[in-house]
Amino acid sequence: MKNYFLTTLALLSSVILFSQNDQTLFSDVNRIGAFGGPIFEYSDLGDDLETAGGGGGAIVMDDFFLGGYGHGTSELNKNFNETKERVKFKHGGFWIGYVPVQHKAIHPFTSLKIGWGKARFREAFISDDETINSFNDNIFVLTPEAGIELNVFSFFRIAATANYRLVSGLDKLDNFSDSDLSGFGAVLTLRFGGFGSEWD
């Protein structure tokens, strides 16, 4: 029994000693943190400036972050002779970011949102707004963005960016296409949390 115990202890010690030299995915990460906060997007849909609110959160690992986001409802309308057609859509999914030299008060901010959502179509008479037809369509949304971020406090940052929302999968509507929901926009992101570093 004593020999078994000593043999087991020796093997365990060997495993520990060897594992200390192994590199792992997060072994060289010096900055660990997390954040969450609201996202405000302004984009041109048709003839209107559309505002959509949302939010997101992520884990910070050095200059990168990985998390998720959700955007609220945006709306696009088209009027015809007697009818009005409307598409409302919202989306959410993964949020990946790269924020270099973030110890500086002002620094670059870049991210990519990869999301899925629904576009809700509604057709109605203009005269009395009576619904004629309505259904949903699934969409895929890819949104890269780039801009600058300001460190207001150690726990609060504001990013102002420009983005391009690329929508695909809208194939059930005769008078709307992916390009109607795609386009450039401006984004204001408020990040609250612990960013895993002191101010250098």
N, C-alpha and C positions, 0 to 999 in steps of 0.2 A: 504493500500500500504506500509505504514511504517512497519507494523507487518510482512508483507510478506518479506520485505527486511531484517529485523532483523533475521527472521527465516532462510532465505537462507544463510546469513552471518554466523550464528551459525553452521549450518550444514556443510558449506564449511570449517570452522575452525576446526571442529571435524574431518573431512576427512583428512585434512592436518596434524593434530597432530597425528592421528593414523598411517598415511602412513609413518611418519618419523621413526617409530619403525619397519616397515616392511623391511626384508632383500630382496634384489633383486639380480639378476644374477651378476651385475657388482658393487654392492654397496661396496664390500670389495676389489676392485681392486685398488692397490696403484700405479701401473706402467702402463701408457697408452702411446702408441706410434705407429709408423708405419714405414715401410722400404720397399725398393725395390732394385733390383740389378741383375747382371748377374750370371748365374750358368754355370760352365764348368764341363762336365762329361767325364771321360776316362774309357773305358771298352773294354774287349776283345771280339770281334765278329769274329768267325772263326779263321783265321790266322793273322788277322790284329788288331792293337790297334786303336779303333774307338774313335774319339773325337766329342762330340756333345755340342753345345752351346744352351743356353736357358736363361730364366729369371723368376723372380717371385717377389711377394710382399705380405705383410701381415700386419695385425693389431697386435700390441703387447699388451698383457694383463698379467701383472706380469711376471711369468716365461714361459708363453705360447704365441704362436702366431698362427694365423689362417688366411689363405689367399689362393692364387692360384699360379700356375706355368705353364710354357710351355717349352717343350724341342724340340730342332730342330731335323733335320733329321739325322738318323743313317742308315748305309747301310751294308748289309751282302751279299756276293757273293759266289756262288758255281759253279764250272766248271765241265762239263761233256764231253763226247767224242766230240760232235760237237756244243753243246749249252752252254750258260752261263745263269744261273738263278740268279736274284737279288731281294732282298727284302729291300725296304726303309721304315722306319717307324718313326713316331713322335707321341708325346702324350702330354697331359696337363690335369690339373684338380685341385683338392684341395691340399693344403699344410698345414700340421699341425706340429707344433714344440714345443719342450720343452727344454728350455735353463736355467738350474739352475745356481745359484751363478754368474750371469752375471755381477755383479759389480766388480768381479775379472778380472784382465787383461787377464788371460788365464782361460778358463772354459769349461765344457762339452757342446756339441751341438748335439742334436738329433732331427730328424724329420721323418715324414712319408708323402710321396706323393701318392695320390690316383688319378689315371688318366685314360683317355680314349684316343684312337687315331686310326690311320689307318696304316695298312701295305700295301704298294703298291708293287705288284709282277710284274716282267718283265722277259720274256724269249726271248733270241735272239741267232742267229747264231754267233759263235765266229769269223768266217771268215770275215763277213761284218757288224756285229752288227745289222742286220735286225731283227726287232721285230717279234716274232712268236705269242706270247700270253702275255696278261697283264690284270690285274684286281686288285681290292682292297679287303681287309679283315679288319674287325673291331677287335680291341684288347683292353684288359683291362690291366692296368699296376699298380702294387703295389711296391713301392720302399721305404723300411726303410733305414735309414742311421744313423751313429753315429761317433763322432769324437771330435775335440777340436775347439774352436773359440778364436781368438785374438782380443781384443779391441785396434785398432790402434789409432783412435781418438774417441771422444764422438759420432760422427756421422758416423763412418766407422768401420766395423768389417769384419774379414776374417775367414771363417770356412773351415777346411780341414777334410773331412770325408771319410769313406768307406761305400759303400752301396751294396745292392743286388736288382737288377731289376727283378721282377717276372712278366712275361708276360703270359697272357692266352687269348684264343679266336681265335688263329690262326688255322683254321681247313679246309681251302680250298686248301692248298698246299701239294702236294705229297712228295716233297723233303725237306720241312722245317717243324719245329714243334715249340711249345712254348719254349722248352728248348734252341733252337738255338738263340733266342732273349733274353733269360734270362741270368743272370750272375752277377758276382761281378764287382765292379768298384770303382774308386776314384773320388771324387767330390771336386771342389773348388767353394765356394759360397762367393760372395762379397755383403755385406749388407750396404746400405746407408740409413740414415734416422734419425728420432728422436726416441730413444728407451725409452723415458718416465722416465728417472731417472738421477740423478746426480751420480757422481762417489763416492761411499761410502768409 
